Amino acid sequence: MNIIYVKFKLKWQFKKYPEYKITPCKKVINTKTNKLLTYNERGFFIKDRYLKKQEINKHIELIPKKQYLPF
């Protein structure tokens, strides 16, 4: 059995769903399950919500370099 590991550089994340990250090559990854999201020609589903590819820029932000924790 062969195992292949792939590393992605992550650049953006969704504002409402920070566990979904986007790479510079426009792949969407769920970081909780470590799976790539599959999408059709026009968009994809994130937690039962359909997002069009054209409207993704309204829903994403750059990943902050520092995350402040409450403790």
N, CA, C and O atoms as CSV, one atom per row, in Angstrom:
chain,resi,resn,atom,element,x,y,z
A,1,MET,N,N,0.845,-1.178,0.000
A,1,MET,CA,C,0.000,0.000,0.000
A,1,MET,C,C,0.886,1.234,0.000
A,1,MET,O,O,1.772,1.371,0.844
A,2,ASN,N,N,0.649,2.124,-0.938
A,2,ASN,CA,C,1.414,3.360,-1.041
A,2,ASN,C,C,0.595,4.524,-0.514
A,2,ASN,O,O,-0.615,4.591,-0.726
A,3,ILE,N,N,1.259,5.434,0.170
A,3,ILE,CA,C,0.606,6.621,0.717
A,3,ILE,C,C,1.277,7.847,0.125
A,3,ILE,O,O,2.503,7.943,0.076
A,4,ILE,N,N,0.460,8.770,-0.317
A,4,ILE,CA,C,0.969,10.012,-0.896
A,4,ILE,C,C,0.464,11.177,-0.060
A,4,ILE,O,O,-0.729,11.273,0.226
A,5,TYR,N,N,1.363,12.049,0.326
A,5,TYR,CA,C,1.000,13.245,1.074
A,5,TYR,C,C,1.142,14.459,0.171
A,5,TYR,O,O,2.106,14.576,-0.586
A,6,VAL,N,N,0.176,15.356,0.259
A,6,VAL,CA,C,0.184,16.569,-0.557
A,6,VAL,C,C,0.038,17.765,0.369
A,6,VAL,O,O,-0.827,17.773,1.244
A,7,LYS,N,N,0.874,18.771,0.183
A,7,LYS,CA,C,0.791,19.997,0.969
A,7,LYS,C,C,0.229,21.108,0.090
A,7,LYS,O,O,0.580,21.228,-1.083
A,8,PHE,N,N,-0.646,21.911,0.674
A,8,PHE,CA,C,-1.209,23.065,-0.014
A,8,PHE,C,C,-0.904,24.308,0.792
A,8,PHE,O,O,-0.938,24.281,2.023
A,9,LYS,N,N,-0.609,25.391,0.107
A,9,LYS,CA,C,-0.493,26.684,0.770
A,9,LYS,C,C,-1.875,27.319,0.770
A,9,LYS,O,O,-2.520,27.420,-0.273
A,10,LEU,N,N,-2.321,27.738,1.926
A,10,LEU,CA,C,-3.656,28.312,2.061
A,10,LEU,C,C,-3.548,29.818,2.127
A,10,LEU,O,O,-2.664,30.358,2.793
A,11,LYS,N,N,-4.452,30.500,1.435
A,11,LYS,CA,C,-4.371,31.952,1.372
A,11,LYS,C,C,-5.640,32.637,1.881
A,11,LYS,O,O,-5.552,33.663,2.555
A,12,TRP,N,N,-6.824,32.087,1.569
A,12,TRP,CA,C,-8.085,32.707,1.952
A,12,TRP,C,C,-8.911,31.740,2.776
A,12,TRP,O,O,-8.665,30.534,2.780
A,13,GLN,N,N,-9.899,32.292,3.478
A,13,GLN,CA,C,-10.877,31.487,4.185
A,13,GLN,C,C,-12.242,32.145,4.060
A,13,GLN,O,O,-12.331,33.344,3.797
A,14,PHE,N,N,-13.289,31.383,4.244
A,14,PHE,CA,C,-14.638,31.923,4.200
A,14,PHE,C,C,-14.935,32.636,5.510
A,14,PHE,O,O,-14.535,32.169,6.576
A,15,LYS,N,N,-15.627,33.754,5.438
A,15,LYS,CA,C,-15.927,34.541,6.631
A,15,LYS,C,C,-16.827,33.784,7.599
A,15,LYS,O,O,-16.554,33.750,8.799
A,16,LYS,N,N,-17.894,33.179,7.095
A,16,LYS,CA,C,-18.836,32.466,7.956
A,16,LYS,C,C,-18.363,31.058,8.298
A,16,LYS,O,O,-18.746,30.509,9.331
A,17,TYR,N,N,-17.542,30.478,7.448
A,17,TYR,CA,C,-17.081,29.105,7.637
A,17,TYR,C,C,-15.555,29.082,7.596
A,17,TYR,O,O,-14.990,28.748,6.554
A,18,PRO,N,N,-14.867,29.420,8.681
A,18,PRO,CA,C,-13.402,29.512,8.648
A,18,PRO,C,C,-12.692,28.173,8.477
A,18,PRO,O,O,-11.486,28.151,8.229
A,19,GLU,N,N,-13.407,27.058,8.604
A,19,GLU,CA,C,-12.755,25.765,8.396
A,19,GLU,C,C,-12.575,25.450,6.912
A,19,GLU,O,O,-11.860,24.512,6.561
A,20,TYR,N,N,-13.216,26.222,6.045
A,20,TYR,CA,C,-13.054,26.049,4.602
A,20,TYR,C,C,-12.035,27.064,4.095
A,20,TYR,O,O,-12.250,28.272,4.193
A,21,LYS,N,N,-10.937,26.569,3.560
A,21,LYS,CA,C,-9.836,27.413,3.103
A,21,LYS,C,C,-9.687,27.285,1.583
A,21,LYS,O,O,-10.107,26.296,0.982
A,22,ILE,N,N,-9.076,28.315,0.978
A,22,ILE,CA,C,-8.869,28.331,-0.470
A,22,ILE,C,C,-7.376,28.518,-0.748
A,22,ILE,O,O,-6.717,29.339,-0.110
A,23,THR,N,N,-6.861,27.765,-1.685
A,23,THR,CA,C,-5.460,27.850,-2.062
A,23,THR,C,C,-5.284,28.892,-3.170
A,23,THR,O,O,-6.269,29.305,-3.783
A,24,PRO,N,N,-4.048,29.320,-3.436
A,24,PRO,CA,C,-3.823,30.236,-4.565
A,24,PRO,C,C,-4.188,29.632,-5.923
A,24,PRO,O,O,-4.438,30.372,-6.874
A,25,CYS,N,N,-4.222,28.318,-6.026
A,25,CYS,CA,C,-4.616,27.673,-7.286
A,25,CYS,C,C,-6.123,27.403,-7.334
A,25,CYS,O,O,-6.588,26.629,-8.171
A,26,LYS,N,N,-6.892,28.046,-6.429
A,26,LYS,CA,C,-8.361,28.052,-6.418
A,26,LYS,C,C,-8.994,26.719,-6.055
A,26,LYS,O,O,-10.083,26.408,-6.537
A,27,LYS,N,N,-8.340,25.927,-5.222
A,27,LYS,CA,C,-8.939,24.700,-4.700
A,27,LYS,C,C,-9.512,25.008,-3.322
A,27,LYS,O,O,-8.893,25.728,-2.538
A,28,VAL,N,N,-10.679,24.470,-3.027
A,28,VAL,CA,C,-11.335,24.688,-1.737
A,28,VAL,C,C,-11.162,23.430,-0.901
A,28,VAL,O,O,-11.464,22.325,-1.353
A,29,ILE,N,N,-10.668,23.608,0.340
A,29,ILE,CA,C,-10.354,22.482,1.210
A,29,ILE,C,C,-11.073,22.646,2.535
A,29,ILE,O,O,-11.080,23.731,3.117
A,30,ASN,N,N,-11.678,21.564,3.012
A,30,ASN,CA,C,-12.252,21.534,4.344
A,30,ASN,C,C,-11.138,21.085,5.289
A,30,ASN,O,O,-10.689,19.942,5.209
A,31,THR,N,N,-10.690,21.962,6.177
A,31,THR,CA,C,-9.553,21.635,7.032
A,31,THR,C,C,-9.931,20.750,8.214
A,31,THR,O,O,-9.048,20.174,8.851
A,32,LYS,N,N,-11.216,20.626,8.522
A,32,LYS,CA,C,-11.624,19.708,9.585
A,32,LYS,C,C,-11.548,18.258,9.116
A,32,LYS,O,O,-11.089,17.385,9.852
A,33,THR,N,N,-11.998,18.008,7.895
A,33,THR,CA,C,-11.991,16.650,7.366
A,33,THR,C,C,-10.820,16.397,6.418
A,33,THR,O,O,-10.599,15.258,6.007
A,34,ASN,N,N,-10.073,17.433,6.068
A,34,ASN,CA,C,-8.936,17.341,5.140
A,34,ASN,C,C,-9.346,16.793,3.780
A,34,ASN,O,O,-8.661,15.943,3.212
A,35,LYS,N,N,-10.461,17.281,3.267
A,35,LYS,CA,C,-10.940,16.844,1.955
A,35,LYS,C,C,-11.115,18.045,1.031
A,35,LYS,O,O,-11.454,19.145,1.466
A,36,LEU,N,N,-10.873,17.802,-0.255
A,36,LEU,CA,C,-11.117,18.816,-1.274
A,36,LEU,C,C,-12.600,18.868,-1.579
A,36,LEU,O,O,-13.263,17.833,-1.636
A,37,LEU,N,N,-13.122,20.064,-1.774
A,37,LEU,CA,C,-14.524,20.210,-2.145
A,37,LEU,C,C,-14.668,20.012,-3.640
A,37,LEU,O,O,-13.887,20.546,-4.428
A,38,THR,N,N,-15.662,19.250,-4.019
A,38,THR,CA,C,-15.961,19.095,-5.436
A,38,THR,C,C,-17.042,20.094,-5.797
A,38,THR,O,O,-17.949,20.355,-5.006
A,39,TYR,N,N,-16.944,20.642,-6.975
A,39,TYR,CA,C,-17.924,21.618,-7.416
A,39,TYR,C,C,-18.215,21.421,-8.889
A,39,TYR,O,O,-17.415,20.863,-9.640
A,40,ASN,N,N,-19.376,21.892,-9.273
A,40,ASN,CA,C,-19.745,21.780,-10.678
A,40,ASN,C,C,-19.312,23.043,-11.413
A,40,ASN,O,O,-18.509,23.813,-10.886
A,41,GLU,N,N,-19.816,23.267,-12.597
A,41,GLU,CA,C,-19.361,24.381,-13.436
A,41,GLU,C,C,-19.673,25.748,-12.839
A,41,GLU,O,O,-18.934,26.704,-13.076
A,42,ARG,N,N,-20.750,25.858,-12.071
A,42,ARG,CA,C,-21.206,27.167,-11.618
A,42,ARG,C,C,-20.903,27.470,-10.159
A,42,ARG,O,O,-20.876,28.639,-9.774
A,43,GLY,N,N,-20.675,26.462,-9.343
A,43,GLY,CA,C,-20.437,26.715,-7.932
A,43,GLY,C,C,-20.359,25.432,-7.135
A,43,GLY,O,O,-20.155,24.356,-7.698
A,44,PHE,N,N,-20.524,25.541,-5.812
A,44,PHE,CA,C,-20.453,24.372,-4.954
A,44,PHE,C,C,-21.252,24.604,-3.676
A,44,PHE,O,O,-21.676,25.722,-3.382
A,45,PHE,N,N,-21.446,23.526,-2.927
A,45,PHE,CA,C,-22.209,23.574,-1.687
A,45,PHE,C,C,-21.258,23.613,-0.500
A,45,PHE,O,O,-20.282,22.866,-0.440
A,46,ILE,N,N,-21.563,24.504,0.449
A,46,ILE,CA,C,-20.866,24.536,1.727
A,46,ILE,C,C,-21.941,24.518,2.803
A,46,ILE,O,O,-22.701,25.475,2.949
A,47,LYS,N,N,-21.998,23.435,3.548
A,47,LYS,CA,C,-22.972,23.261,4.630
A,47,LYS,C,C,-24.388,23.594,4.168
A,47,LYS,O,O,-25.045,24.456,4.753
A,48,ASP,N,N,-24.847,22.936,3.154
A,48,ASP,CA,C,-26.206,23.094,2.606
A,48,ASP,C,C,-26.481,24.484,2.047
A,48,ASP,O,O,-27.642,24.870,1.908
A,49,ARG,N,N,-25.463,25.224,1.732
A,49,ARG,CA,C,-25.640,26.530,1.101
A,49,ARG,C,C,-24.884,26.518,-0.220
A,49,ARG,O,O,-23.709,26.153,-0.267
A,50,TYR,N,N,-25.556,26.916,-1.283
A,50,TYR,CA,C,-24.946,26.914,-2.610
A,50,TYR,C,C,-24.280,28.264,-2.862
A,50,TYR,O,O,-24.920,29.306,-2.717
A,51,LEU,N,N,-23.004,28.254,-3.237
A,51,LEU,CA,C,-22.264,29.473,-3.562
A,51,LEU,C,C,-21.822,29.422,-5.014
A,51,LEU,O,O,-21.242,28.433,-5.465
A,52,LYS,N,N,-22.101,30.497,-5.741
A,52,LYS,CA,C,-21.672,30.592,-7.130
A,52,LYS,C,C,-20.202,31.003,-7.169
A,52,LYS,O,O,-19.724,31.719,-6.290
A,53,LYS,N,N,-19.499,30.545,-8.191
A,53,LYS,CA,C,-18.089,30.905,-8.335
A,53,LYS,C,C,-17.915,32.411,-8.506
A,53,LYS,O,O,-16.925,32.980,-8.046
A,54,GLN,N,N,-18.865,33.050,-9.160
A,54,GLN,CA,C,-18.764,34.486,-9.417
A,54,GLN,C,C,-18.894,35.306,-8.140
A,54,GLN,O,O,-18.375,36.420,-8.074
A,55,GLU,N,N,-19.568,34.784,-7.131
A,55,GLU,CA,C,-19.828,35.529,-5.908
A,55,GLU,C,C,-18.923,35.141,-4.743
A,55,GLU,O,O,-19.148,35.588,-3.618
A,56,ILE,N,N,-17.917,34.330,-4.987
A,56,ILE,CA,C,-17.060,33.857,-3.903
A,56,ILE,C,C,-16.273,35.003,-3.276
A,56,ILE,O,O,-16.048,35.000,-2.066
A,57,ASN,N,N,-15.855,35.975,-4.066
A,57,ASN,CA,C,-15.053,37.078,-3.523
A,57,ASN,C,C,-15.783,37.866,-2.443
A,57,ASN,O,O,-15.140,38.500,-1.606
A,58,LYS,N,N,-17.100,37.840,-2.445
A,58,LYS,CA,C,-17.872,38.531,-1.414
A,58,LYS,C,C,-17.829,37.781,-0.086
A,58,LYS,O,O,-18.059,38.378,0.966
A,59,HIS,N,N,-17.540,36.486,-0.122
A,59,HIS,CA,C,-17.627,35.637,1.057
A,59,HIS,C,C,-16.276,35.248,1.652
A,59,HIS,O,O,-16.239,34.553,2.668
A,60,ILE,N,N,-15.161,35.677,1.047
A,60,ILE,CA,C,-13.853,35.239,1.556
A,60,ILE,C,C,-13.056,36.411,2.115
A,60,ILE,O,O,-13.352,37.576,1.850
A,61,GLU,N,N,-12.032,36.065,2.897
A,61,GLU,CA,C,-11.096,37.039,3.450
A,61,GLU,C,C,-9.726,36.380,3.535
A,61,GLU,O,O,-9.623,35.154,3.506
A,62,LEU,N,N,-8.682,37.182,3.637
A,62,LEU,CA,C,-7.351,36.635,3.822
A,62,LEU,C,C,-7.258,35.968,5.189
A,62,LEU,O,O,-7.882,36.419,6.148
A,63,ILE,N,N,-6.492,34.913,5.276
A,63,ILE,CA,C,-6.311,34.237,6.554
A,63,ILE,C,C,-5.444,35.134,7.434
A,63,ILE,O,O,-4.357,35.532,7.016
A,64,PRO,N,N,-5.900,35.462,8.646
A,64,PRO,CA,C,-5.095,36.329,9.517
A,64,PRO,C,C,-3.803,35.635,9.945
A,64,PRO,O,O,-3.778,34.428,10.181
A,65,LYS,N,N,-2.748,36.411,10.037
A,65,LYS,CA,C,-1.463,35.830,10.434
A,65,LYS,C,C,-1.460,35.438,11.904
A,65,LYS,O,O,-0.858,34.433,12.282
A,66,LYS,N,N,-2.133,36.233,12.736
A,66,LYS,CA,C,-2.244,35.913,14.152
A,66,LYS,C,C,-3.711,35.751,14.497
A,66,LYS,O,O,-4.554,36.550,14.089
A,67,GLN,N,N,-3.995,34.726,15.239
A,67,GLN,CA,C,-5.358,34.537,15.721
A,67,GLN,C,C,-5.326,34.726,17.228
A,67,GLN,O,O,-4.544,34.089,17.934
A,68,TYR,N,N,-6.179,35.600,17.702
A,68,TYR,CA,C,-6.222,35.893,19.127
A,68,TYR,C,C,-7.225,34.967,19.803
A,68,TYR,O,O,-8.385,34.881,19.402
A,69,LEU,N,N,-6.762,34.289,20.817
A,69,LEU,CA,C,-7.605,33.363,21.548
A,69,LEU,C,C,-8.117,34.031,22.819
A,69,LEU,O,O,-7.434,34.890,23.377
A,70,PRO,N,N,-9.281,33.664,23.278
A,70,PRO,CA,C,-9.863,34.323,24.446
A,70,PRO,C,C,-9.221,33.946,25.773
A,70,PRO,O,O,-9.596,34.506,26.803
A,71,PHE,N,N,-8.286,33.036,25.788
A,71,PHE,CA,C,-7.652,32.661,27.061
A,71,PHE,C,C,-6.158,32.851,27.000
A,71,PHE,O,O,-5.461,32.586,27.979
